[in-house]
Amino acid sequence: MTADDEQWLELATTAEPEAVESVSAVFAEHGQGVAIEQVVESSRDGDVVNLPADAPVLVKTYLPIRDPSATDRRAKIEKAVWALGQLRQVAPLQVRTLREADWANAWKEYFFIHRVGERTVIVPSWREAEYQPNPDDVVLLLDPGMAFGTGLHPTTRLCLAAAEQLVTPGMRVLDVGAGSGILAIAAARLGASFVEAVEIEPVAASVCQENVERNGVVDVVHVTSGTLEIAAAPRFDLVLANITIATLSQLHPVIASHVKPGGQAVLSGVLAERADELLAALHEAGWRHERTEQEQDWVAIRIRRA
């Protein structure tokens, strides 16, 4: 069987924005990657991007059919989604089988060029010929593949905007939960001298490496497939982590061990209603809160190590 013929189960549900984090946590625990798709209103050149605040959010995960544990993992996801549906507006799980090649190409028609922050422009790799960059643009050529990171989600947009403000030439940056590599590549494009991109999912780590090569930053970005504990030992000036609040709550002590004294971290993937919960844990651990930025129901928390 070739890579293009690899069979996957796609497990999907639609959820109200407030339930997305809980659904994503279940998918992250039992599935292989998490894709979050929102209703997006975008012009083809990327100058206008609107994310309707109250629209239901489509959340997906995938299971390789050949995995012996796929049946058990699917059952756990179905049970958890049913339970969440008793508490919030979460639709019953929808399951379909698809080939990797079909998945990778089906949604490309709807993914356009879009601008994030002041300078960053995300250009789908298959639309490169459609875009003429401005002199100061930081262009990211992206093909998310099965790595789930297009830059459209508010948490990614918040992280990219923060990176524009915080990354300076020569800086060492750590990207935790790198996904498609969008934040790591942006940091390299913004002048970082070394970026460690850590991704626990092997499929996502592979796509991340492909995007690093596509953007010509292999001399700056090192992709690590595995957990944060096995990341490069030297400490970093800045950490970017766009993951779930449950993971952030567990990992912030490990993140601290990777940050230089006085270094900063940008933590996103957090609903605004739970920001104080995370901030309390960070304050107790000795982090200093710098600021919180919000887009729709999501926040990015900027903190500094004492």
C-alpha positions as CSV (number, residue, x, y, z in Angstrom):
1,M,0.0,0.0,0.0
2,T,1.4,3.4,-1.0
3,A,1.3,6.5,1.3
4,D,-1.5,7.9,-0.9
5,D,-3.6,4.8,-0.3
6,E,-3.3,4.8,3.5
7,Q,-6.7,4.4,4.9
8,W,-7.9,6.7,7.8
9,L,-11.0,7.1,9.9
10,E,-12.1,10.7,10.1
11,L,-14.0,11.4,13.4
12,A,-15.8,14.7,13.4
13,T,-18.3,16.7,15.4
14,T,-19.6,20.3,15.5
15,A,-19.5,22.1,18.8
16,E,-20.4,25.5,20.2
17,P,-17.2,27.6,20.7
18,E,-17.2,27.1,24.5
19,A,-17.1,23.3,24.1
20,V,-14.3,23.2,21.5
21,E,-11.5,23.0,24.1
22,S,-13.1,20.0,25.8
23,V,-13.7,18.2,22.5
24,S,-10.1,19.0,21.4
25,A,-8.7,17.5,24.6
26,V,-10.6,14.2,24.0
27,F,-9.5,14.1,20.4
28,A,-5.9,14.9,21.4
29,E,-5.9,12.1,24.0
30,H,-7.3,9.3,21.8
31,G,-7.0,10.4,18.2
32,Q,-4.1,11.3,16.0
33,G,-4.0,15.1,15.7
34,V,-6.8,17.7,16.0
35,A,-8.2,19.8,13.2
36,I,-10.4,22.8,14.1
37,E,-12.3,24.4,11.2
38,Q,-14.3,27.6,11.6
39,V,-16.5,29.4,9.2
40,V,-14.1,31.8,7.5
41,E,-15.0,34.8,5.3
42,S,-11.8,35.7,3.4
43,S,-10.9,37.6,0.2
44,R,-8.7,35.7,-2.2
45,D,-5.7,38.1,-1.6
46,G,-5.9,37.7,2.2
47,D,-6.6,41.3,3.0
48,V,-10.0,40.6,4.6
49,V,-10.5,37.7,7.0
50,N,-13.5,37.4,9.2
51,L,-14.2,34.7,11.7
52,P,-17.9,34.8,12.8
53,A,-17.9,34.6,16.6
54,D,-21.0,32.5,17.2
55,A,-20.8,30.0,14.4
56,P,-20.5,26.3,15.3
57,V,-17.0,24.9,15.1
58,L,-16.1,21.7,13.3
59,V,-13.6,19.6,15.2
60,K,-11.9,16.5,13.7
61,T,-9.4,13.9,14.5
62,Y,-8.1,10.9,12.6
63,L,-7.2,7.2,13.2
64,P,-5.1,5.0,10.9
65,I,-7.3,2.0,10.1
66,R,-4.3,-0.3,10.2
67,D,-3.6,0.6,13.8
68,P,-4.6,-2.4,16.1
69,S,-5.9,0.0,18.7
70,A,-8.1,2.0,16.3
71,T,-11.4,0.3,17.3
72,D,-10.8,0.9,21.0
73,R,-9.7,4.5,20.5
74,R,-12.8,5.2,18.4
75,A,-15.0,3.7,21.1
76,K,-13.5,6.0,23.8
77,I,-13.9,9.0,21.6
78,E,-17.6,8.2,20.8
79,K,-18.3,7.7,24.5
80,A,-16.6,11.0,25.5
81,V,-18.3,13.0,22.7
82,W,-21.7,11.6,23.8
83,A,-21.1,12.6,27.4
84,L,-20.0,16.1,26.4
85,G,-23.2,16.4,24.3
86,Q,-25.2,16.0,27.5
87,L,-23.6,19.1,28.9
88,R,-23.0,21.4,25.9
89,Q,-24.0,21.8,22.3
90,V,-21.9,19.0,20.9
91,A,-23.3,17.0,17.9
92,P,-23.1,13.2,17.7
93,L,-19.8,11.9,16.3
94,Q,-19.7,11.4,12.5
95,V,-17.3,8.9,11.1
96,R,-16.1,8.3,7.6
97,T,-13.3,6.4,5.8
98,L,-10.9,8.2,3.4
99,R,-7.6,7.9,1.7
100,E,-4.8,10.2,2.8
101,A,-4.5,11.6,-0.7
102,D,-8.2,12.4,-0.8
103,W,-8.1,14.2,2.6
104,A,-5.0,16.2,1.7
105,N,-6.6,17.7,-1.4
106,A,-10.4,17.9,-0.7
107,W,-10.2,21.2,1.3
108,K,-7.6,23.1,-0.7
109,E,-10.1,25.0,-2.9
110,Y,-11.3,26.8,0.2
111,F,-7.9,27.8,1.8
112,F,-6.8,31.2,0.5
113,I,-4.0,33.6,1.2
114,H,-4.5,35.6,4.4
115,R,-2.6,38.3,6.3
116,V,-2.0,37.9,10.1
117,G,-0.8,40.7,12.2
118,E,1.1,43.6,10.6
119,R,3.5,41.7,8.3
120,T,2.9,38.0,8.3
121,V,1.1,36.5,5.2
122,I,0.2,32.9,5.0
123,V,0.3,31.6,1.5
124,P,-0.9,28.1,0.6
125,S,1.9,26.4,-1.3
126,W,-0.4,25.7,-4.2
127,R,-1.3,29.5,-4.4
128,E,2.3,30.8,-4.4
129,A,2.0,32.1,-8.0
130,E,-1.1,34.2,-7.0
131,Y,0.7,36.4,-4.5
132,Q,3.1,39.3,-5.0
133,P,4.6,40.1,-1.6
134,N,5.1,43.6,-0.3
135,P,8.7,44.5,0.6
136,D,8.2,44.0,4.4
137,D,6.0,40.9,4.2
138,V,7.0,37.8,6.2
139,V,5.7,35.2,3.8
140,L,4.9,31.6,5.1
141,L,4.4,29.0,2.4
142,L,2.2,26.4,4.1
143,D,0.8,23.0,3.2
144,P,-0.8,21.8,6.4
145,G,-1.2,18.2,5.1
146,M,-2.4,16.2,8.0
147,A,-0.7,18.4,10.6
148,F,-3.7,20.7,11.3
149,G,-2.3,24.2,11.4
150,T,-3.5,26.7,8.7
151,G,-3.2,29.9,10.8
152,L,-6.9,30.7,10.6
153,H,-7.8,29.7,14.2
154,P,-7.7,32.7,16.6
155,T,-5.1,31.1,18.8
156,T,-2.7,30.7,16.0
157,R,-3.3,34.2,14.8
158,L,-2.7,35.5,18.3
159,C,0.6,33.6,18.5
160,L,1.7,34.9,15.1
161,A,0.9,38.5,16.1
162,A,2.9,38.0,19.3
163,A,5.8,36.5,17.4
164,E,5.9,39.6,15.2
165,Q,6.3,41.8,18.3
166,L,8.7,39.6,20.3
167,V,11.1,37.8,18.0
168,T,14.3,39.7,17.4
169,P,17.4,38.9,15.3
170,G,19.6,36.2,16.9
171,M,16.9,35.0,19.3
172,R,16.5,31.3,20.2
173,V,12.9,30.1,20.0
174,L,11.1,27.0,21.1
175,D,7.8,26.0,19.5
176,V,5.8,23.5,21.6
177,G,3.2,21.5,19.7
178,A,4.5,22.7,16.3
179,G,1.8,21.1,14.1
180,S,2.3,22.3,10.5
181,G,5.3,24.3,11.7
182,I,3.7,27.7,11.1
183,L,5.0,29.4,14.3
184,A,8.5,27.9,14.0
185,I,8.8,29.1,10.4
186,A,7.5,32.5,11.3
187,A,10.1,32.8,14.1
188,A,12.8,31.9,11.6
189,R,11.5,34.4,9.0
190,L,11.4,37.1,11.7
191,G,15.1,36.7,12.5
192,A,15.5,33.9,15.1
193,S,18.9,32.2,14.8
194,F,17.7,28.8,16.1
195,V,14.2,27.4,16.4
196,E,13.4,24.0,18.0
197,A,10.0,22.8,16.8
198,V,8.7,20.0,19.0
199,E,5.7,17.9,17.9
200,I,4.5,14.7,19.5
201,E,2.5,13.4,16.6
202,P,4.8,11.7,14.0
203,V,2.5,12.6,11.1
204,A,2.5,16.2,12.1
205,A,6.2,16.2,12.7
206,S,6.8,14.9,9.2
207,V,4.6,17.6,7.6
208,C,6.3,20.2,9.8
209,Q,9.7,19.1,8.4
210,E,8.3,19.3,4.8
211,N,7.1,22.9,5.4
212,V,10.4,23.9,7.0
213,E,12.2,22.7,3.8
214,R,9.6,24.3,1.6
215,N,10.3,27.7,3.3
216,G,14.1,27.3,3.0
217,V,14.7,27.5,6.8
218,V,16.3,24.1,7.5
219,D,19.4,25.8,8.7
220,V,17.4,27.6,11.4
221,V,14.5,25.2,12.4
222,H,15.2,21.8,13.9
223,V,12.1,19.6,14.1
224,T,11.9,17.1,17.0
225,S,9.3,14.3,16.8
226,G,8.5,13.5,20.4
227,T,7.9,15.1,23.8
228,L,9.2,18.4,25.1
229,E,11.4,16.5,27.5
230,I,13.7,15.4,24.7
231,A,14.0,18.8,23.1
232,A,17.4,20.5,22.8
233,A,19.0,21.1,26.2
234,P,20.1,24.8,25.7
235,R,17.7,27.3,27.0
236,F,15.6,29.6,24.9
237,D,14.7,33.3,24.8
238,L,11.1,32.7,23.8
239,V,8.7,29.8,23.9
240,L,5.6,29.7,21.7
241,A,3.0,27.1,22.8
242,N,-0.4,26.9,21.1
243,I,-1.9,23.8,22.8
244,T,-4.7,23.0,25.1
245,I,-5.1,24.4,28.6
246,A,-4.9,20.9,30.0
247,T,-1.5,20.3,28.4
248,L,-0.3,23.8,29.3
249,S,-1.2,23.1,33.0
250,Q,0.9,20.0,32.9
251,L,3.8,21.3,30.9
252,H,4.5,24.8,32.2
253,P,7.1,23.6,34.7
254,V,8.9,21.8,31.8
255,I,8.6,24.9,29.7
256,A,10.1,27.0,32.5
257,S,13.1,24.7,32.5
258,H,13.7,25.5,28.8
259,V,13.5,29.3,29.2
260,K,16.4,31.5,30.1
261,P,16.1,33.7,33.2
262,G,14.1,36.8,32.0
263,G,12.9,34.9,28.9
264,Q,9.3,35.0,27.7
265,A,6.6,32.6,26.7
266,V,3.4,33.0,24.7
267,L,0.8,30.4,25.8
268,S,-2.4,30.0,23.7
269,G,-5.1,27.5,23.0
270,V,-6.9,28.9,26.1
271,L,-10.5,30.1,26.3
272,A,-10.9,33.5,27.9
273,E,-13.2,32.1,30.6
274,R,-10.4,29.9,31.8
275,A,-7.5,32.3,31.5
276,D,-7.5,33.2,35.2
277,E,-7.3,29.5,36.1
278,L,-4.1,29.1,34.1
279,L,-2.7,32.4,35.3
280,A,-3.1,31.4,38.9
281,A,-1.0,28.3,38.4
282,L,1.6,30.3,36.4
283,H,1.9,32.9,39.2
284,E,2.3,30.3,41.8
285,A,5.1,28.7,39.8
286,G,6.9,32.1,39.7
287,W,6.0,33.3,36.2
288,R,5.3,37.0,35.8
289,H,2.3,38.0,33.7
290,E,3.1,40.5,31.0
291,R,-0.2,40.8,29.1
292,T,-3.1,38.9,27.7
293,E,-4.4,39.4,24.1
294,Q,-7.8,38.2,23.1
295,E,-9.6,37.3,19.8
296,Q,-13.1,36.2,20.0
297,D,-13.4,33.7,22.9
298,W,-9.6,32.8,22.8
299,V,-6.6,34.3,24.5
300,A,-2.8,34.3,24.3
301,I,-1.1,34.8,27.6
302,R,2.4,36.4,27.6
303,I,4.5,35.6,30.6
304,R,8.1,36.1,31.7
305,R,10.4,34.0,33.8
306,A,11.8,35.7,36.8
